[in-house]
Amino acid sequence: RFASSGPGLATCASGHSGIFCASAGAMKGIIANVVAVALGWLAVAVAQDEGGIKSTNIKFHEGLSRADKWKSVGHMGITLWMTGLSGSGKSTISVALEHALVTKQPRPYFVYRLDGDNLRFGLNRDLGFAPEDRKENVRRVAEVSRLFSEAGAIVIAGLISPYAEDRAYAREVHKNASLPFLEVFVDAPLATVENRDPKGLYKKAREGKITGFTGIDAPYERPETPEVHVRTDLTSVTESVNIILDKLDEVGIHLQRNFRPVTAAELGGGACAA
């Protein structure tokens, strides 16, 4: 389904445009620089509290325009906020979507995946699962997502993010920056995710070994109007990925082409596990 390169994007002999004309090594270098800049701005974002910026005597320094950054990677930046119960399939679908965008298209997209568990090994290592910690977790990830989206990345942020107010904050962060944001509700009944229980956490919660566990003794506020709603008890991983790709096509983030649907064989098949 891919269309030819759009106007205003120089193409090389191989037909690639913008950043895609670079060698693999050059692309890695460019992306590494973008990541470094984004993480640098994260230091400013983390220094904020709910009341605003604590620091004084600081100045926002402008660099490349958003349009130039997006043109260099060939597509707009956007955040896909993957929310759902533990075991609903957020991580499984996020990884499959990452592969579909980076390795299964005629030309790779710039994608950065922010996994809730992975972030707790570093950026959010000081946070637990109390409501106030969950709120701060969402705030930090929302700010990081905004930075990467500004740089032109398709951000796949996978967090339980059980509270509607916190998810609304993440959306507002992007809205205030005029950046596209899609809430993706990765949905499965409690009985299904308990049966999957990939980390054995539901069993521990039922036994009282874990308290404050979302879906058992802590609430999950279901999204009322998500842009994407996938029922992982009814759709395969591949079908879920293609539903999201169709939505990205509808939003129109690509500057010169459409997404190619992927097949189950390409993604290895299988069911949601995490």
C-alpha contacts under 8 A as a table, 3 or more apart, distances in Angstrom:
res1	aa1	res2	aa2	distance
1	R	257	R	7.98
1	R	258	N	6.08
1	R	259	F	6.83
1	R	260	R	5.82
2	F	257	R	5.10
2	F	258	N	5.00
2	F	259	F	6.59
2	F	260	R	6.76
3	A	256	Q	6.70
3	A	257	R	4.75
3	A	258	N	6.49
4	S	256	Q	6.54
4	S	257	R	6.53
5	S	9	L	6.96
5	S	11	T	7.59
5	S	15	G	7.91
5	S	16	H	7.91
5	S	17	S	7.03
5	S	256	Q	4.81
5	S	257	R	6.78
6	G	9	L	6.29
6	G	255	L	6.55
6	G	256	Q	4.44
6	G	257	R	7.69
7	P	256	Q	7.93
9	L	17	S	5.89
9	L	18	G	6.25
9	L	71	K	7.39
9	L	74	G	7.88
10	A	17	S	5.49
10	A	18	G	6.14
11	T	14	S	7.71
11	T	15	G	5.43
11	T	16	H	5.23
11	T	17	S	4.24
11	T	18	G	6.75
11	T	21	C	7.28
12	C	15	G	5.30
12	C	16	H	5.57
12	C	17	S	6.40
12	C	21	C	5.93
13	A	16	H	7.43
14	S	21	C	7.67
16	H	20	F	5.39
16	H	21	C	5.30
16	H	107	R	7.53
17	S	20	F	5.46
17	S	21	C	5.82
17	S	74	G	7.06
18	G	21	C	5.99
18	G	22	A	7.97
18	G	71	K	6.97
18	G	72	S	5.14
18	G	73	V	6.27
18	G	74	G	6.26
19	I	22	A	5.65
19	I	27	M	6.95
19	I	72	S	5.34
19	I	73	V	5.25
19	I	74	G	7.16
20	F	23	S	7.74
20	F	27	M	7.59
20	F	73	V	7.29
20	F	107	R	7.19
20	F	108	P	7.66
22	A	25	G	7.91
22	A	26	A	5.71
22	A	27	M	6.02
23	S	26	A	5.09
23	S	27	M	6.19
24	A	27	M	5.16
24	A	28	K	6.27
25	G	28	K	5.15
25	G	29	G	6.31
26	A	29	G	5.03
26	A	30	I	6.23
27	M	30	I	5.07
27	M	31	I	6.10
28	K	31	I	5.18
28	K	32	A	5.97
29	G	32	A	5.02
29	G	33	N	6.24
30	I	33	N	5.17
30	I	34	V	6.31
31	I	34	V	4.98
31	I	35	V	6.10
31	I	110	F	8.00
32	A	35	V	5.05
32	A	36	A	6.14
33	N	36	A	5.02
33	N	37	V	6.23
34	V	37	V	5.19
34	V	38	A	6.14
34	V	148	F	7.95
34	V	151	A	6.71
35	V	38	A	5.05
35	V	39	L	6.08
35	V	148	F	7.48
36	A	39	L	5.19
36	A	40	G	6.10
37	V	40	G	5.00
37	V	41	W	6.39
38	A	41	W	5.21
38	A	42	L	6.25
38	A	144	V	7.30
38	A	147	L	5.47
38	A	148	F	6.16
38	A	151	A	7.72
39	L	42	L	4.76
39	L	43	A	6.76
39	L	144	V	7.61
40	G	43	A	5.55
40	G	44	V	7.44
41	W	44	V	5.28
41	W	45	A	6.48
41	W	147	L	7.37
42	L	45	A	4.81
42	L	46	V	6.00
42	L	143	E	7.16
42	L	144	V	6.20
42	L	147	L	7.67
43	A	46	V	5.36
43	A	47	A	6.38
44	V	47	A	5.22
44	V	48	Q	7.04
45	A	48	Q	5.59
45	A	140	R	7.41
45	A	143	E	6.39
46	V	49	D	7.77
46	V	140	R	6.49
47	A	53	I	6.89
47	A	54	K	6.87
47	A	55	S	7.55
48	Q	51	G	7.73
48	Q	52	G	5.69
48	Q	53	I	4.64
48	Q	54	K	6.06
49	D	52	G	5.51
49	D	53	I	6.55
49	D	54	K	7.26
53	I	56	T	7.87
55	S	58	I	6.88
62	E	65	S	7.93
64	L	68	D	6.32
64	L	69	K	6.61
65	S	68	D	5.25
65	S	69	K	6.39
66	R	69	K	5.10
66	R	70	W	6.08
66	R	150	E	6.42
66	R	151	A	7.01
66	R	152	G	7.85
67	A	70	W	5.19
67	A	71	K	5.98
68	D	71	K	5.03
68	D	72	S	6.14
69	K	72	S	5.16
69	K	73	V	6.72
69	K	151	A	6.00
69	K	152	G	6.26
70	W	73	V	5.39
70	W	74	G	5.96
70	W	75	H	5.49
70	W	76	M	5.30
70	W	77	G	6.91
70	W	151	A	6.90
70	W	152	G	4.95
71	K	74	G	4.88
71	K	75	H	6.47
71	K	76	M	7.87
71	K	255	L	7.82
73	V	109	Y	7.59
73	V	110	F	6.85
73	V	152	G	6.64
74	G	254	H	6.79
74	G	255	L	5.85
74	G	256	Q	7.30
75	H	109	Y	7.77
75	H	152	G	6.70
75	H	253	I	5.70
75	H	254	H	4.42
75	H	255	L	5.09
75	H	256	Q	7.80
76	M	149	S	7.87
76	M	152	G	5.40
76	M	153	A	7.38
76	M	154	I	7.78
76	M	253	I	4.90
76	M	254	H	6.25
76	M	255	L	7.25
77	G	148	F	7.46
77	G	149	S	4.24
77	G	150	E	5.97
77	G	151	A	6.67
77	G	152	G	3.85
77	G	153	A	4.72
77	G	154	I	5.31
77	G	155	V	7.58
77	G	179	L	7.36
77	G	180	P	7.36
77	G	253	I	7.24
78	I	149	S	5.14
78	I	152	G	7.37
78	I	153	A	6.58
78	I	154	I	5.01
78	I	155	V	6.10
78	I	179	L	6.54
78	I	180	P	5.04
78	I	181	F	5.85
78	I	182	L	7.81
78	I	253	I	7.61
79	T	145	S	6.37
79	T	146	R	7.41
79	T	149	S	6.31
79	T	154	I	5.97
79	T	155	V	4.57
79	T	156	I	6.16
79	T	157	A	7.14
79	T	180	P	6.57
79	T	181	F	4.91
79	T	182	L	6.24
80	L	154	I	7.48
80	L	155	V	5.93
80	L	156	I	4.96
80	L	157	A	6.08
80	L	181	F	6.14
80	L	182	L	4.92
80	L	183	E	6.04
80	L	184	V	6.46
81	W	156	I	6.38
81	W	157	A	5.03
81	W	158	G	6.25
81	W	159	L	7.65
81	W	181	F	7.39
81	W	182	L	6.06
81	W	183	E	4.80
81	W	184	V	5.64
82	M	90	K	6.16
82	M	94	S	7.88
82	M	156	I	7.04
82	M	157	A	5.78
82	M	158	G	4.56
82	M	159	L	6.24
82	M	160	I	7.72
82	M	183	E	6.38
82	M	184	V	4.78
82	M	185	F	6.09
82	M	186	V	6.49
83	T	90	K	6.97
83	T	158	G	6.24
83	T	159	L	5.52
83	T	160	I	5.00
83	T	161	S	6.08
83	T	162	P	7.62
83	T	183	E	7.39
83	T	184	V	6.20
83	T	185	F	5.21
83	T	186	V	5.89
84	G	88	S	6.02
84	G	89	G	8.00
84	G	90	K	6.86
84	G	159	L	7.38
84	G	160	I	5.07
84	G	161	S	7.46
84	G	162	P	7.43
84	G	185	F	5.94
84	G	186	V	5.05
84	G	187	D	5.85
84	G	222	R	7.95
85	L	88	S	5.34
85	L	160	I	5.71
85	L	162	P	7.85
85	L	186	V	7.85
85	L	187	D	7.37
85	L	188	A	7.69
85	L	190	L	7.95
85	L	193	V	7.55
85	L	214	T	7.02
85	L	215	G	6.97
85	L	220	Y	7.38
86	S	89	G	7.70
86	S	90	K	7.97
86	S	160	I	6.59
86	S	193	V	7.03
86	S	197	D	7.97
86	S	214	T	7.69
86	S	274	A	6.85
87	G	90	K	7.45
87	G	193	V	4.96
87	G	194	E	7.51
87	G	196	R	6.44
87	G	197	D	5.98
87	G	198	P	6.51
87	G	272	C	7.72
87	G	273	A	6.24
87	G	274	A	4.34
88	S	186	V	6.11
88	S	187	D	5.93
88	S	188	A	5.43
88	S	193	V	5.75
88	S	232	T	6.80
88	S	272	C	7.12
88	S	273	A	7.62
88	S	274	A	6.24
89	G	92	T	5.16
89	G	93	I	5.91
89	G	186	V	6.55
89	G	232	T	6.78
89	G	272	C	4.82
89	G	273	A	5.94
89	G	274	A	4.69
90	K	93	I	5.42
90	K	94	S	5.89
90	K	158	G	5.95
90	K	159	L	7.69
90	K	186	V	6.08
90	K	274	A	6.37
91	S	94	S	4.96
91	S	95	V	6.06
91	S	115	D	7.03
91	S	158	G	6.55
91	S	274	A	5.55
92	T	95	V	5.46
92	T	96	A	6.27
92	T	237	V	7.49
92	T	272	C	5.78
92	T	273	A	6.39
92	T	274	A	5.68
93	I	96	A	5.01
93	I	97	L	5.91
93	I	237	V	5.95
93	I	240	S	7.12
93	I	241	V	6.49
93	I	272	C	7.32
94	S	97	L	5.06
94	S	98	E	6.08
94	S	113	R	7.33
94	S	156	I	6.46
94	S	158	G	7.11
95	V	98	E	5.01
95	V	99	H	6.33
95	V	113	R	7.82
96	A	99	H	5.15
96	A	100	A	6.13
96	A	237	V	7.45
96	A	238	T	7.74
96	A	241	V	6.97
96	A	267	L	6.40
97	L	100	A	4.88
97	L	101	L	6.17
97	L	241	V	5.57
98	E	101	L	5.31
98	E	102	V	6.06
98	E	111	V	6.66
98	E	112	Y	7.89
98	E	113	R	7.21
98	E	156	I	7.83
99	H	102	V	5.23
99	H	103	T	5.29
99	H	104	K	6.44
99	H	267	L	7.74
100	A	103	T	5.87
100	A	104	K	4.71
100	A	105	Q	6.66
100	A	241	V	7.84
100	A	262	V	6.57
100	A	267	L	7.75
101	L	104	K	6.06
101	L	105	Q	6.00
101	L	108	P	6.32
101	L	109	Y	5.64
101	L	111	V	7.33
102	V	105	Q	6.60
102	V	107	R	7.60
102	V	108	P	4.43
102	V	109	Y	5.22
102	V	110	F	7.07
102	V	111	V	6.98
103	T	107	R	7.88
103	T	108	P	6.16
104	K	108	P	7.74
104	K	260	R	7.86
104	K	262	V	7.01
104	K	266	E	7.80
105	Q	108	P	6.02
105	Q	259	F	7.00
105	Q	260	R	6.11
109	Y	153	A	7.96
109	Y	154	I	7.67
110	F	152	G	7.14
110	F	153	A	5.10
110	F	154	I	6.24
111	V	153	A	5.14
111	V	154	I	4.65
111	V	155	V	5.91
111	V	156	I	7.53
112	Y	148	F	7.55
112	Y	153	A	6.26
112	Y	154	I	6.26
112	Y	155	V	4.99
112	Y	156	I	6.32
113	R	155	V	5.77
113	R	156	I	4.61
113	R	157	A	5.97
113	R	158	G	7.81
114	L	118	N	7.48
114	L	119	L	7.03
114	L	141	V	7.71
114	L	145	S	7.98
114	L	155	V	7.20
114	L	156	I	5.95
114	L	157	A	4.59
114	L	158	G	6.21
115	D	118	N	5.20
115	D	119	L	6.15
115	D	156	I	7.95
115	D	157	A	6.04
115	D	158	G	5.03
115	D	159	L	6.73
116	G	119	L	5.35
116	G	120	R	6.65
116	G	157	A	7.51
116	G	158	G	5.72
116	G	159	L	4.88
116	G	160	I	7.71
117	D	120	R	5.34
117	D	121	F	7.21
118	N	121	F	5.58
118	N	122	G	7.52
119	L	122	G	5.48
119	L	123	L	5.49
119	L	124	N	5.61
119	L	125	R	7.28
120	R	123	L	6.24
120	R	124	N	4.41
120	R	125	R	4.47
120	R	126	D	7.69
120	R	127	L	7.35
121	F	124	N	6.74
121	F	125	R	5.22
122	G	125	R	5.06
123	L	126	D	7.92
124	N	127	L	5.48
124	N	137	N	6.59
127	L	133	D	5.41
127	L	134	R	7.64
127	L	136	E	7.91
127	L	137	N	7.09
128	G	133	D	5.66
128	G	134	R	7.32
129	F	132	E	7.92
129	F	133	D	5.67
129	F	134	R	5.66
129	F	212	G	7.46
130	A	133	D	5.17
130	A	134	R	6.17
130	A	212	G	7.40
131	P	134	R	5.07
131	P	135	K	6.18
132	E	135	K	5.04
132	E	136	E	6.35
133	D	136	E	5.09
133	D	137	N	5.99
134	R	137	N	4.88
134	R	138	V	6.26
134	R	161	S	7.09
135	K	138	V	5.30
135	K	139	R	6.27
135	K	166	D	6.02
136	E	139	R	4.91
136	E	140	R	6.16
137	N	140	R	5.41
137	N	141	V	6.28
138	V	141	V	5.17
138	V	142	A	5.87
138	V	159	L	7.94
138	V	161	S	6.67
138	V	166	D	6.42
138	V	167	R	7.36
138	V	170	A	7.01
139	R	142	A	5.13
139	R	143	E	6.28
139	R	166	D	7.52
139	R	169	Y	7.40
139	R	170	A	6.71
140	R	143	E	5.22
140	R	144	V	6.24
141	V	144	V	5.04
141	V	145	S	5.93
141	V	157	A	7.56
142	A	145	S	5.06
142	A	146	R	6.17
142	A	169	Y	7.97
142	A	170	A	4.92
142	A	171	R	7.95
142	A	173	V	6.89
143	E	146	R	5.08
143	E	147	L	6.38
143	E	170	A	7.76
143	E	173	V	7.12
144	V	147	L	5.13
144	V	148	F	6.37
145	S	148	F	5.27
145	S	149	S	5.96
145	S	155	V	6.15
145	S	157	A	7.27
146	R	149	S	5.04
146	R	150	E	5.98
146	R	173	V	7.20
146	R	174	H	6.05
146	R	177	A	7.92
146	R	179	L	7.56
147	L	150	E	5.09
147	L	151	A	6.41
148	F	151	A	4.98
148	F	152	G	6.50
148	F	153	A	5.40
148	F	154	I	7.79
148	F	155	V	6.79
149	S	152	G	5.06
149	S	153	A	4.84
149	S	154	I	6.33
149	S	155	V	6.34
149	S	179	L	7.25
150	E	153	A	7.30
150	E	179	L	7.30
161	S	164	A	7.85
161	S	166	D	7.02
161	S	167	R	6.61
162	P	166	D	7.97
162	P	214	T	7.26
162	P	219	P	6.84
162	P	220	Y	4.51
162	P	221	E	5.61
162	P	222	R	7.62
163	Y	166	D	5.45
163	Y	167	R	6.55
163	Y	219	P	7.88
163	Y	220	Y	6.45
163	Y	221	E	5.51
164	A	167	R	5.14
164	A	168	A	6.07
164	A	221	E	5.88
164	A	222	R	7.45
164	A	223	P	6.83
165	E	168	A	5.02
165	E	169	Y	6.30
166	D	169	Y	4.99
166	D	170	A	6.51
167	R	170	A	5.07
167	R	171	R	6.36
168	A	171	R	5.04
168	A	172	E	6.09
169	Y	172	E	4.95
169	Y	173	V	6.20
170	A	173	V	5.25
170	A	174	H	6.75
171	R	174	H	5.36
171	R	175	K	6.13
171	R	181	F	6.32
172	E	175	K	4.81
172	E	176	N	5.91
173	V	176	N	5.42
173	V	177	A	6.55
174	H	177	A	5.07
174	H	178	S	6.10
174	H	179	L	4.94
174	H	180	P	6.61
174	H	181	F	6.44
175	K	178	S	4.89
175	K	179	L	5.80
175	K	180	P	7.14
175	K	181	F	7.62
176	N	179	L	7.65
182	L	226	P	7.39
182	L	227	E	5.63
182	L	228	V	7.27
183	E	226	P	5.08
183	E	227	E	5.45
183	E	228	V	6.39
184	V	226	P	5.98
184	V	227	E	6.21
184	V	228	V	4.63
184	V	229	H	5.87
184	V	230	V	7.61
185	F	223	P	6.80
185	F	226	P	6.20
185	F	228	V	6.13
185	F	229	H	4.78
185	F	230	V	6.30
186	V	229	H	6.33
186	V	230	V	5.31
186	V	231	R	6.40
186	V	232	T	6.83
187	D	229	H	7.05
187	D	230	V	5.91
187	D	231	R	4.81
187	D	232	T	6.06
187	D	233	D	7.86
188	A	192	T	6.27
188	A	193	V	6.56
188	A	231	R	5.67
188	A	232	T	5.64
188	A	233	D	5.60
189	P	192	T	5.25
189	P	193	V	6.52
189	P	233	D	7.61
190	L	193	V	5.28
190	L	194	E	6.00
190	L	215	G	7.13
191	A	194	E	5.17
191	A	195	N	6.14
192	T	195	N	5.10
192	T	196	R	6.30
192	T	233	D	7.09
193	V	196	R	4.95
193	V	197	D	5.85
194	E	197	D	5.00
194	E	202	Y	5.86
194	E	203	K	7.71
196	R	273	A	6.45
197	D	200	G	5.12
197	D	201	L	6.49
197	D	202	Y	6.11
197	D	203	K	7.59
197	D	273	A	7.89
197	D	274	A	7.89
198	P	201	L	7.83
198	P	273	A	6.00
198	P	274	A	6.01
200	G	203	K	5.58
200	G	204	K	6.57
201	L	204	K	5.05
201	L	205	A	6.06
201	L	210	I	7.62
202	Y	205	A	4.93
202	Y	206	R	6.08
202	Y	213	F	7.96
202	Y	216	I	7.75
203	K	206	R	5.17
203	K	207	E	6.24
204	K	207	E	5.02
204	K	208	G	6.21
204	K	209	K	5.02
204	K	210	I	5.74
205	A	208	G	5.02
205	A	209	K	5.64
205	A	210	I	4.61
205	A	211	T	6.25
205	A	213	F	6.47
205	A	216	I	6.96
206	R	209	K	7.57
206	R	210	I	7.96
206	R	216	I	7.44
207	E	210	I	7.70
208	G	211	T	6.43
210	I	213	F	6.62
211	T	217	D	6.80
212	G	216	I	7.63
212	G	217	D	5.43
212	G	218	A	4.98
213	F	216	I	5.65
213	F	217	D	5.64
213	F	218	A	5.33
214	T	217	D	6.41
214	T	218	A	4.53
214	T	219	P	5.58
214	T	220	Y	6.02
215	G	218	A	5.78
215	G	219	P	5.67
215	G	220	Y	5.91
216	I	219	P	7.46
223	P	226	P	5.86
226	P	229	H	6.31
228	V	243	I	7.87
228	V	244	I	6.92
228	V	247	K	7.40
230	V	235	T	7.30
230	V	240	S	6.05
230	V	243	I	7.73
231	R	234	L	5.43
231	R	235	T	6.03
232	T	235	T	5.03
232	T	236	S	6.45
232	T	237	V	7.37
232	T	240	S	7.36
232	T	272	C	6.92
233	D	236	S	7.87
235	T	239	E	5.83
235	T	240	S	6.23
236	S	239	E	5.09
236	S	240	S	6.12
236	S	269	G	7.92
236	S	270	G	7.50
236	S	271	A	6.13
236	S	272	C	7.56
237	V	240	S	5.09
237	V	241	V	6.18
237	V	264	A	7.88
237	V	269	G	7.09
237	V	270	G	7.07
237	V	271	A	6.13
237	V	272	C	6.39
238	T	241	V	5.10
238	T	242	N	6.21
238	T	262	V	6.93
238	T	263	T	6.40
238	T	264	A	5.41
238	T	267	L	6.95
238	T	269	G	7.04
239	E	242	N	5.15
239	E	243	I	6.19
240	S	243	I	5.12
240	S	244	I	6.48
241	V	244	I	5.20
241	V	245	L	6.22
241	V	262	V	7.98
242	N	245	L	4.82
242	N	246	D	6.01
242	N	261	P	5.80
242	N	262	V	6.80
243	I	246	D	5.16
243	I	247	K	6.40
244	I	247	K	5.03
244	I	248	L	6.29
245	L	248	L	5.01
245	L	249	D	6.23
245	L	259	F	6.53
245	L	261	P	7.23
246	D	249	D	5.03
246	D	250	E	6.22
246	D	259	F	7.69
247	K	250	E	4.88
247	K	251	V	6.19
248	L	251	V	5.04
248	L	252	G	6.12
248	L	253	I	6.51
249	D	252	G	4.96
249	D	253	I	6.93
249	D	254	H	7.61
249	D	258	N	6.14
249	D	259	F	6.59
252	G	255	L	7.69
254	H	257	R	5.81
254	H	258	N	6.76
262	V	266	E	6.62
262	V	267	L	7.55
263	T	266	E	5.35
263	T	267	L	6.70
264	A	267	L	5.26
264	A	268	G	5.98
264	A	269	G	4.68
265	A	268	G	5.09
265	A	269	G	5.89
266	E	269	G	7.65
